[in-house]
Amino acid sequence: MLGTQEIIIIALIILLLFGGKKIPELMKGLGKGVKSFKDGMNGIENNLSSDKTSADNKEQSPNQENEK
């Protein structure tokens, strides 16, 4: 685990490398990347759940015809 001192040192190194004006731009890009990743994961989950639902419906259809 990272302690408080390590986090402060890492933050200072990033500040020195990129400068104060570039950090907000970097964080904005990072935020957009995370949002895009989450949207993609949600899309995959929705596709999987809709595929499972359609597969369940196909399995139930023959059973319902046999009961009639």
N, CA, C and O atoms as a DFTB+ gen file, in Angstrom:
272 C
 N C O
     1  1       0.836      -1.187       0.000
     2  2       0.000       0.000       0.000
     3  2       0.879       1.247       0.000
     4  3       1.957       1.270       0.593
     5  1       0.405       2.251      -0.659
     6  2       1.117       3.511      -0.689
     7  2       0.723       4.355       0.515
     8  3      -0.455       4.497       0.845
     9  1       1.718       4.895       1.145
    10  2       1.462       5.783       2.268
    11  2       1.308       7.218       1.795
    12  3       1.429       7.512       0.606
    13  1       1.041       8.096       2.731
    14  2       0.845       9.510       2.411
    15  2       2.105      10.117       1.823
    16  3       2.033      10.892       0.869
    17  1       3.249       9.777       2.376
    18  2       4.512      10.342       1.882
    19  2       4.787       9.915       0.444
    20  3       5.230      10.728      -0.367
    21  1       4.532       8.664       0.125
    22  2       4.771       8.194      -1.227
    23  2       3.866       8.895      -2.235
    24  3       4.303       9.253      -3.328
    25  1       2.605       9.089      -1.861
    26  2       1.663       9.770      -2.747
    27  2       2.100      11.206      -2.986
    28  3       2.028      11.692      -4.115
    29  1       2.550      11.893      -1.944
    30  2       3.014      13.277      -2.080
    31  2       4.240      13.335      -2.991
    32  3       4.339      14.225      -3.836
    33  1       5.161      12.407      -2.830
    34  2       6.367      12.396      -3.661
    35  2       5.996      12.149      -5.122
    36  3       6.530      12.810      -6.013
    37  1       5.092      11.209      -5.377
    38  2       4.656      10.935      -6.745
    39  2       3.981      12.157      -7.346
    40  3       4.226      12.488      -8.506
    41  1       3.135      12.832      -6.575
    42  2       2.450      14.030      -7.056
    43  2       3.450      15.130      -7.395
    44  3       3.289      15.823      -8.399
    45  1       4.472      15.296      -6.574
    46  2       5.491      16.317      -6.857
    47  2       6.285      15.982      -8.117
    48  3       6.608      16.875      -8.901
    49  1       6.598      14.722      -8.314
    50  2       7.326      14.320      -9.520
    51  2       6.478      14.578     -10.769
    52  3       6.990      15.064     -11.778
    53  1       5.186      14.254     -10.703
    54  2       4.292      14.522     -11.826
    55  2       4.206      16.012     -12.096
    56  3       4.219      16.440     -13.250
    57  1       4.118      16.800     -11.037
    58  2       4.065      18.248     -11.187
    59  2       5.324      18.778     -11.855
    60  3       5.246      19.655     -12.716
    61  1       6.476      18.258     -11.470
    62  2       7.739      18.690     -12.072
    63  2       7.846      18.257     -13.538
    64  3       8.339      19.012     -14.375
    65  1       7.392      17.064     -13.838
    66  2       7.501      16.559     -15.207
    67  2       6.565      17.263     -16.182
    68  3       6.970      17.613     -17.291
    69  1       5.328      17.469     -15.780
    70  2       4.330      17.981     -16.706
    71  2       4.009      19.460     -16.515
    72  3       3.490      20.090     -17.437
    73  1       4.292      20.017     -15.385
    74  2       3.960      21.417     -15.136
    75  2       2.515      21.565     -14.685
    76  3       1.686      20.680     -14.896
    77  1       2.236      22.684     -14.070
    78  2       0.918      22.927     -13.500
    79  2      -0.185      23.063     -14.524
    80  3      -1.335      22.738     -14.232
    81  1       0.136      23.541     -15.729
    82  2      -0.909      23.759     -16.729
    83  2      -1.320      22.479     -17.440
    84  3      -2.443      22.391     -17.934
    85  1      -0.454      21.502     -17.504
    86  2      -0.759      20.270     -18.230
    87  2      -1.545      19.262     -17.383
    88  3      -2.240      18.409     -17.934
    89  1      -1.446      19.346     -16.078
    90  2      -2.089      18.353     -15.216
    91  2      -3.611      18.330     -15.390
    92  3      -4.177      17.242     -15.501
    93  1      -4.305      19.481     -15.419
    94  2      -5.767      19.408     -15.647
    95  2      -6.124      18.762     -16.983
    96  3      -7.113      18.035     -17.079
    97  1      -5.318      19.026     -18.014
    98  2      -5.576      18.406     -19.314
    99  2      -5.384      16.890     -19.242
   100  3      -6.153      16.130     -19.830
   101  1      -4.361      16.466     -18.524
   102  2      -4.112      15.034     -18.369
   103  2      -5.249      14.362     -17.608
   104  3      -5.688      13.274     -17.980
   105  1      -5.721      14.999     -16.556
   106  2      -6.806      14.422     -15.762
   107  2      -8.112      14.387     -16.566
   108  3      -8.895      13.445     -16.442
   109  1      -8.340      15.409     -17.383
   110  2      -9.529      15.429     -18.228
   111  2      -9.489      14.266     -19.219
   112  3     -10.493      13.582     -19.419
   113  1      -8.341      14.046     -19.832
   114  2      -8.189      12.925     -20.753
   115  2      -8.353      11.589     -20.052
   116  3      -8.955      10.665     -20.600
   117  1      -7.819      11.484     -18.844
   118  2      -7.957      10.255     -18.064
   119  2      -9.423       9.998     -17.721
   120  3      -9.896       8.864     -17.792
   121  1     -10.127      11.045     -17.354
   122  2     -11.558      10.917     -17.037
   123  2     -12.370      10.474     -18.243
   124  3     -13.269       9.643     -18.117
   125  1     -12.057      11.027     -19.417
   126  2     -12.764      10.621     -20.633
   127  2     -12.480       9.159     -20.952
   128  3     -13.369       8.427     -21.386
   129  1     -11.246       8.741     -20.737
   130  2     -10.886       7.344     -20.989
   131  2     -11.624       6.395     -20.063
   132  3     -12.091       5.343     -20.499
   133  1     -11.735       6.752     -18.793
   134  2     -12.446       5.914     -17.820
   135  2     -13.934       5.853     -18.173
   136  3     -14.547       4.788     -18.099
   137  1     -14.513       6.998     -18.559
   138  2     -15.930       7.028     -18.934
   139  2     -16.173       6.159     -20.165
   140  3     -17.159       5.425     -20.223
   141  1     -15.284       6.241     -21.140
   142  2     -15.414       5.419     -22.339
   143  2     -15.320       3.937     -21.996
   144  3     -16.066       3.126     -22.544
   145  1     -14.421       3.583     -21.105
   146  2     -14.269       2.192     -20.681
   147  2     -15.533       1.698     -19.987
   148  3     -15.998       0.591     -20.256
   149  1     -16.092       2.520     -19.092
   150  2     -17.319       2.137     -18.389
   151  2     -18.479       1.973     -19.361
   152  3     -19.264       1.033     -19.240
   153  1     -18.591       2.896     -20.339
   154  2     -19.655       2.787     -21.330
   155  2     -19.519       1.495     -22.131
   156  3     -20.512       0.823     -22.411
   157  1     -18.291       1.154     -22.496
   158  2     -18.056      -0.085     -23.223
   159  2     -18.421      -1.304     -22.400
   160  3     -19.021      -2.246     -22.918
   161  1     -18.068      -1.299     -21.133
   162  2     -18.402      -2.425     -20.261
   163  2     -19.917      -2.554     -20.092
   164  3     -20.452      -3.662     -20.093
   165  1     -20.604      -1.422     -19.948
   166  2     -22.065      -1.457     -19.827
   167  2     -22.699      -1.992     -21.108
   168  3     -23.673      -2.742     -21.053
   169  1     -22.151      -1.610     -22.255
   170  2     -22.660      -2.106     -23.528
   171  2     -22.498      -3.613     -23.645
   172  3     -23.401      -4.305     -24.114
   173  1     -21.357      -4.115     -23.222
   174  2     -21.116      -5.559     -23.255
   175  2     -22.079      -6.279     -22.324
   176  3     -22.645      -7.310     -22.689
   177  1     -22.267      -5.742     -21.121
   178  2     -23.198      -6.360     -20.172
   179  2     -24.618      -6.378     -20.732
   180  3     -25.337      -7.366     -20.581
   181  1     -25.023      -5.276     -21.383
   182  2     -26.374      -5.218     -21.961
   183  2     -26.519      -6.247     -23.078
   184  3     -27.551      -6.910     -23.183
   185  1     -25.489      -6.383     -23.911
   186  2     -25.548      -7.369     -24.997
   187  2     -25.640      -8.784     -24.446
   188  3     -26.413      -9.602     -24.945
   189  1     -24.855      -9.069     -23.422
   190  2     -24.884     -10.404     -22.833
   191  2     -26.238     -10.709     -22.213
   192  3     -26.763     -11.811     -22.369
   193  1     -26.804      -9.734     -21.509
   194  2     -28.101      -9.977     -20.869
   195  2     -29.207     -10.116     -21.910
   196  3     -30.118     -10.923     -21.727
   197  1     -29.149      -9.347     -23.003
   198  2     -30.179      -9.479     -24.038
   199  2     -30.022     -10.803     -24.780
   200  3     -31.017     -11.419     -25.161
   201  1     -28.777     -11.247     -24.990
   202  2     -28.559     -12.554     -25.614
   203  2     -29.099     -13.672     -24.733
   204  3     -29.708     -14.620     -25.229
   205  1     -28.876     -13.562     -23.429
   206  2     -29.359     -14.582     -22.502
   207  2     -30.885     -14.594     -22.487
   208  3     -31.497     -15.661     -22.462
   209  1     -31.495     -13.420     -22.502
   210  2     -32.958     -13.321     -22.498
   211  2     -33.536     -13.951     -23.762
   212  3     -34.513     -14.696     -23.694
   213  1     -32.936     -13.655     -24.914
   214  2     -33.451     -14.226     -26.160
   215  2     -33.245     -15.735     -26.191
   216  3     -34.085     -16.463     -26.721
   217  1     -32.137     -16.212     -25.629
   218  2     -31.898     -17.658     -25.567
   219  2     -32.917     -18.321     -24.640
   220  3     -33.412     -19.408     -24.936
   221  1     -33.230     -17.669     -23.519
   222  2     -34.238     -18.212     -22.599
   223  2     -35.602     -18.274     -23.271
   224  3     -36.345     -19.239     -23.094
   225  1     -35.927     -17.241     -24.043
   226  2     -37.220     -17.220     -24.734
   227  2     -37.296     -18.330     -25.772
   228  3     -38.354     -18.935     -25.943
   229  1     -36.197     -18.611     -26.468
   230  2     -36.191     -19.681     -27.463
   231  2     -36.355     -21.039     -26.796
   232  3     -36.989     -21.933     -27.355
   233  1     -35.790     -21.198     -25.608
   234  2     -35.929     -22.460     -24.885
   235  2     -37.357     -22.654     -24.392
   236  3     -37.852     -23.780     -24.365
   237  1     -38.020     -21.580     -24.005
   238  2     -39.376     -21.678     -23.479
   239  2     -40.400     -21.885     -24.589
   240  3     -41.433     -22.509     -24.345
   241  1     -40.156     -21.390     -25.790
   242  2     -41.118     -21.490     -26.876
   243  2     -41.456     -22.924     -27.227
   244  3     -42.643     -23.239     -27.317
   245  1     -40.497     -23.818     -27.432
   246  2     -40.867     -25.225     -27.732
   247  2     -41.632     -25.877     -26.582
   248  3     -42.534     -26.677     -26.827
   249  1     -41.296     -25.556     -25.350
   250  2     -41.985     -26.135     -24.201
   251  2     -43.447     -25.702     -24.175
   252  3     -44.327     -26.495     -23.841
   253  1     -43.705     -24.450     -24.525
   254  2     -45.071     -23.946     -24.522
   255  2     -45.888     -24.599     -25.629
   256  3     -47.080     -24.845     -25.444
   257  1     -45.273     -24.886     -26.783
   258  2     -45.993     -25.527     -27.881
   259  2     -46.356     -26.965     -27.520
   260  3     -47.425     -27.449     -27.895
   261  1     -45.467     -27.654     -26.789
   262  2     -45.731     -29.039     -26.392
   263  2     -46.890     -29.124     -25.399
   264  3     -47.626     -30.111     -25.383
   265  1     -47.050     -28.090     -24.573
   266  2     -48.090     -28.097     -23.568
   267  2     -49.468     -27.916     -24.187
   268  3     -50.460     -28.338     -23.591
   269  1     -49.564     -27.304     -25.357
   270  2     -50.856     -27.001     -25.988
   271  2     -51.466     -28.209     -26.548
   272  3     -52.555     -28.144     -27.117
